[in-house]
Amino acid sequence: MENRENQTSSTEEMVTISRAEYEQLQQEKAQMESTRVRLEAERMCFAHTI
């Protein structure tokens, strides 16, 4: 009997990346989040001036 509980139905593929690539992606993610927070704050300030 095969255990299928841990299998996913996702069509995404698993890939292997280096530690350097992972750290670069984490840094980019943090920068994007910082930009998102800043833009959201600016949007909120702009909305209050209208």
N, C-alpha and C positions, 0 to 999 in steps of 0.2 A: 504494500500500500504506500503510495507516494504522498508526501506531505505538501500540499499546495497552499497552505495557509500563508506562508511567507512570500509567495510569489505575487508580483504586482501586475496589474493590467495596463500599466503605463507604457507608452511607446518610446519614452525617453531611454537613451542609451547610457550606460555607465562608462565613464572614462577615467583614466589615471592622469593626474597632473603632478608636477614636481612641487616640492615645498616652496620654492621661489615663486612659482606661478600662483600657488595658493595664497601666499602672503601678499603678492601684488593684487590679486583679486579682492582680498580682504581690505587692503588699503583703499582701493578704488570704491569698494562698497561703503566704507566709512566716509570717504569724501563726498559721495553722492548723498548719503544720509545727512551730512552736515549741510550740504547745499539745499536739500529738500527742506530742512528745518528753517534755514535762513529765509528761503523763498516763501515759506508758509507764514513766517513772522512778518515779512514785508507785505504779503497779501492782506494779512489781518490789519496791519497799520493803514494800508491804502483803503481798505473797506471802511474804516472808521472816519476817513477824511471825506468820503462822498456823502 
